[in-house]
Amino acid sequence: MQQNLEKRIAALERANPPDDDLTIIRHIVTPGKLDATINRIRANDGQLWKRLPGELEQTLIDRAAKGVKRNQWHAAILLTDDGDLSHADH
């Protein structure tokens, strides 16, 4: 039953795709750097966008949002990445 329902929903979504894509941008800041500039944006699948010389922050965000691979609901989550973060194992 669940599989049949999922197939029907997928067929409806193909026939009536959403008007807008949903893009969630996660911009993590640290104390003392609350207004940190966005220079890199990364997607969960490893896609990476770097800010070009002279490029506005919003232009980088728009470029990443336009180029990201989206899921079946036309949504994507992007994470700002300053390139200097070290990831802890805990």
C-alpha positions, 0 to 999 in steps of 0.5 A, a space after each residue: 500500500 505504501 509503495 502504491 501511495 508513493 508512486 501516486 504522489 510521484 506521478 502527481 508531482 511530475 504532473 504538477 511540479 512545485 512553482 518554487 524550489 526550496 533552498 535552506 542556507 545554514 550559516 554557522 557563526 562563532 562568538 566574535 565572528 557573527 558577521 563573518 563573510 561567506 566565501 564558500 558554500 558546500 552541499 551535502 553531496 560535496 558540491 562546492 562553490 567559491 566566491 569569485 573575486 569581486 563577487 557579492 555574497 548574495 551573488 554567490 548564494 544565488 549561484 549555489 542555489 541555482 546550481 545545487 542538486 535538489 531532492 525529490 521535493 525540489 529542496 536543497 540544504 547548503 552550508 556556508 564554509 569558511 574553509 578554516 573550520 576543523 571538524 572534531 571527532 566528537 
